[in-house]
């Protein structure tokens, strides 16, 4: 079994490297979706080491946080009087 999948995401170190496939698994989406996000510049930041793409746990956490905050309404809903 892969040692990275034995450690829960919340317990991983910020600088740990993740592959595109690991990111897709964590986000419960397909690797092609993550590739598309990378292509259009909306996904987590990736960088290359040789021919492989990586991101860090910290960058993925930041992406998740940004997505969560973007989903919140800026102005609260009006209350009924």
C-alpha positions in Angstrom: 0.0 0.0 0.0 1.2 3.5 -0.8 2.6 5.2 2.3 0.9 8.5 1.4 -2.6 7.1 1.5 -2.0 5.6 5.0 -1.8 9.2 6.4 -5.0 11.2 6.5 -4.9 14.4 4.5 -5.4 16.6 7.6 -2.3 15.0 9.2 0.1 15.5 6.3 3.0 18.0 6.4 2.5 21.2 4.4 5.6 20.6 2.2 4.7 17.0 1.3 4.5 16.5 -2.5 1.3 15.3 -4.1 0.9 14.0 -7.7 -1.9 15.0 -9.9 -3.6 11.6 -9.4 -3.3 12.0 -5.6 -4.9 15.4 -5.8 -7.8 14.0 -7.9 -8.3 11.3 -5.3 -8.3 13.7 -2.4 -10.8 16.1 -4.2 -12.8 13.1 -5.3 -12.7 14.1 -9.0 -11.1 12.6 -12.1 -7.5 13.3 -13.0 -8.7 14.8 -16.3 -10.8 17.4 -14.3 -7.6 18.4 -12.4 -5.7 18.5 -15.6 -8.4 20.8 -17.1 -8.3 23.1 -14.0 -4.5 23.3 -14.4 -4.9 24.1 -18.1 -7.3 27.0 -17.5 -5.5 28.2 -14.4 -8.3 27.6 -11.8 -6.9 24.6 -10.0 -4.2 24.2 -7.3 -0.7 25.4 -8.3 1.4 22.6 -9.9 5.1 22.5 -10.8 7.3 20.0 -12.6 10.1 17.9 -11.4 11.5 16.3 -14.5 8.4 15.2 -16.4 6.1 14.8 -13.4 3.6 17.3 -12.0 3.5 18.0 -8.3 1.8 20.3 -5.8 2.2 20.5 -2.1 -0.3 19.7 0.6 -0.1 23.4 1.6 -1.0 24.6 -1.9 -3.9 22.1 -2.1 -5.2 23.2 1.3 -5.0 26.9 0.2 -7.0 25.9 -3.0 -9.6 24.2 -1.0 -9.9 27.1 1.4 -10.2 29.6 -1.5 -13.0 27.5 -3.1 -14.8 27.3 0.2 -14.6 31.1 0.8 -15.6 31.8 -2.8 -18.8 29.8 -2.3 -20.0 32.0 0.6 -22.2 34.9 -0.3 -20.5 38.3 0.2 -23.7 40.0 1.3 -26.0 38.1 3.7 -29.5 37.2 2.7 -32.1 39.7 3.8 -34.2 38.6 6.8 -38.0 38.6 6.7 -39.4 41.4 8.8 
